[in-house]
Amino acid sequence: MTAPRNITCVEIGGIPIALSTCDEGFHDLLRQRYDGFLSSSRPEFELEFDLTRSGPVSDDDVRVRRDGNDWLIERGDFQARWNPLIGRGRVRQNANPYSLDSVLRILHSLILAQRGGFLLHAASAICDGRAYLFSGVSGAGKTTMTRLAPADVTLLTDEISYLRPNADGYSAFGTPFAGELARAGENCTAAVEALFFLEQGPENRVDELSSAEAVRRLMRNILFFAEDQGLVEKLLATACEFVARVPIRRLTFYPDARVWDEVRNFARNFAGNLQEVPEHA
């Protein structure tokens, strides 16, 4: 007799995905790992999990490629096949939750690419009701920005920002994908006010970036693994659209809490500039 499958629905970025497994221990791990992101919504997609023996997360490069209508997603610690036309897939992996994180991140990156959104290697947080993104190369200060955040700032993520278009621009969503803080973000969302590319320096300063430089930096930090020229071209178009609709600046900062005053000052000044009406003779 086939063991019954236990189903948990995990909703990240407003996209509910059903995760099913016959292993009760793994089912419990799923519910603990994604506590705060569990959902009773009707799933848009479903992944079935078959477990191999436990083992560490692989250092191998991930491969994401087409096989007919399916996507094949492979690394040393997991293999997955997902059909976007029917919204279902099957994953064979060890019981390590970080392997599952990788599968979900890749799956969401594929879904978002078709919907005009993307995952960005960036910290993000809600301040005064708006979302701010902090991106850069490793060591630029993403985790530092979240550690320095005032108590009234809500953490969305210190590692991977989840972005989707809305009527006026883009929205950022909290994710359970933790970085150095080892803490999941809050399951909430806000409109994106600005994206800052971080550099550490002797003072706090916000500088303009050209559109071409902003697109170049953005593309360098978008998480995308698929070997698919069509989706890569679509992602480039999305990056150009994002740069056209969201203020993007370089933030040079000294690592103390005053950098958040600079973020708030930018928001006030930018809003003030938008409200100014030019005088006509």
N, C-alpha and C positions, 0 to 999 in steps of 0.2 A: 504494500500500500504506500502511495506517495505521501510524504509528510505535508501537512497543510502549510501554506505560505503565510507568513506574517507581513503585513503591509503597514508602512509608515509613510505619510505624506510630508515632505519637506518643502517649504515655500521660501525661495530666495529671490529677491528682486521682483516679487509679484508673479513668479512662475512656479506653480505647484508641481512637484514631481513625486510620484509614488515609488518607493523603494521597497522591494519585496524579497524575502529570504525565508528558507525553511529552517534556518538555524536560530533558535530562540536566543542564544547568547549574543549573536551578532545583531539580532533585532533589538535587544536591550541596549547594546552599545550604540546603535543608530539613534535611539531615542535620547540617550544621555548626551551623545556628541552634538546633536542638533536641537537640544532643548532651547526653547525660545524661537525656533523657526519651524516647529511642527504646526501642521495646518489641517483643518477639516474641509478645505476647499476641494472641489472636484479636480483631480489631477489632469494636467495637460499632457503629461508624458509618464512613462513607466519604465523602470529599470529592475530587472530580476538579477539577483546576486547568487552565484554559486561559489562556495568558499574552497580554497586550497589550504594547505598547511600554513600556519602563521609564519611570518618572516618580516624582515626589515623593509623599509621603503627602498626601492631600487634607485641607484645612481645612473641608470641607463637613460639615454635620451628618449623622450616620448615620441611616438610616431602616430600621426593622424592622417588617414588617407581614405579615398573613396574605393569602394568595391561594389560597383553597380549602383543601386539605390542606397546602400548602406555606408555608414562611416565605420572604419576599423580604427580602434584606439588601443595602442599597445605600449607597454613598458615592462620591465622585468618583473614587476610585482602585480601586474594586471593585464587582462585582455578584455576588450569590450567590442561589441558590435551593436550599432544603433541605426535604426531606420527612421529618418525624420518624416517620411510620408505617412507612416502609421503611428509615429510617436512612441515606439517601443524599442527596448534594447535589452541586451543580456551582458552581464559582467562576470568574469571569472577572476577572482582576486584573493589575496590572503586577508586575514581578519584585521589588518592594521587600519585604523580609522584614517590615517593620513593618505593611504592609498585611495580610499573612498573620496577624500577631499579632492585629490587630483582628478579623478574621474568626473566628479561633479563640476569642477572648474572648467574642464575641457568641454563637457557637454553644454554648459551655460555659454561658453564662448561661441560655440557653433550656433546655438539658438539666437543669441544676441546679434551675431553678425548678419543674420537674415532680417532682423527687426530694427536695424539702425542703431544698435547699442554696442557696448564692448566692456570688457574687463580691463582695468588699468592698474599697473603696478604703482599704487599710490595709497597713502593714508587719506582718510576723509572723516569729517566731523561736522556736526550741525552747531552753528553759533548764531544766536539771535534769529533762529528760525530758518536760516539758509545753510546750504551745504558748501563746504570748502574742501578742495582737493590739494594734496601735497605730494608731488611726485619727484622722482629723481633717481640717479644711479644709486647702487647700494652704498650705504654710508652717508648719503646726502643729508639725512636728518628726518626721514619720515616718522620713525618711531619716536625720535626726540620731540617732534612737534606734538604728538599725541600725549606724551608724558608731561609736557609743559602746559597742556590745555587747562584753562580754568575749570572750576567745579561745575559751572553752568553750561559747559560744552558737552555735547553727546557724541560719543565715539561711534562711528559707523564701521570703521575697519582701520587697522594699522598696517595692512598688508595689500589687499586687493579691493579696489573700488569698483562698484557695480553701477553702470551707467546706462540709462535708457532715455530716449527722446520723449519730450512732452510737448504740449501745445505752444509753450513759450520758450523752450530751451531744452534742458536736460535735467533729469532727476537722479540723485544718488541714493542708493539703498544700502542698509546695513547688511553685513554678511557674517557667517559663522567662521570664516577662514581667518584664523589668527596668525600673527607674525611673532615678533620678538616679545610682545606683551603677553602672549599666550592667553589672550582674552578675546572672546567673540565680541563682535560689534552688537549694537542694539538693533532690533528688528523694527526699523522705522525708515522713513524716507523724507527727503526735502529737495527743493529745487536747488540746482547748482548755482552758486553766486560767482565763483571764480576757481580757476586752477592755477596753483603756484608751482613752478619748477624750482626746487630748492638748491641752494648753495650756501655753505657755511662760510662766515667771514667775520670781520671785527665789528660790524655794525648791522643794524636792521635797515634794509632798504628794498623798495619795490621798484623794478625797472620794466620798461616796455620790452616786448619781443615782437619781431616781425612775424607776419602770418606764416611765411615759409619756415622760419625757425621754429615756430610753435608746432606746425604740422610735423616737422622732422622729429622734434623731441617727443611729441605725442606718439607717433608711430613706433618709436624706439621702445616705449614703455607699455604699449598695448600687449596684453597676453593673447597670443593666438598661435596655434600649433599646426593647423591643417595645411596639408600640401594641396592647395586648391587655388589656382590663379584667379578664378572668378570671384571667390570670397575675399581674397586679398585686395582685389581692385575695389570691391564693394566697401571693404574696411577703410581703404584710403579715402574714398568719397565720404564716408562717415566722419573720418578724422577732419577733413576739410570743412564739413558742415558744423562739427563741434567747435572748431576754431572760429568760425564765422558767427556763432551764436553765444559763445561763452568767453568772458574776459580771461586771458591767459597772460601771466606775468612771471618774471623771474624774481624770486624772493631770496635775497641774501640775508642771512640772519646769524646773530650771536646767540648761542644756546642758553637763553634764560627766558623767563615767562613774559618779558616785555615784547617778545615777538608777536604775541597775540594782540597786543595793542596796535601793532602795525597792520595786522589782518583786519581788525575792526576799523581802523582809520581808512584803510583802502576802501572798505565797503561803504563807509559814510561819504567819502570823497567821490566815489564812482556814482553813487546814487544822486549826489548833489549835482554832478555834471550832467546826468541824464535829465534832471528836472530844469536845468537852465534853458531859458528860451532866448534865442539871439534877438538883439534889438535891431530894428530896421529903421533906416533914416526916413 
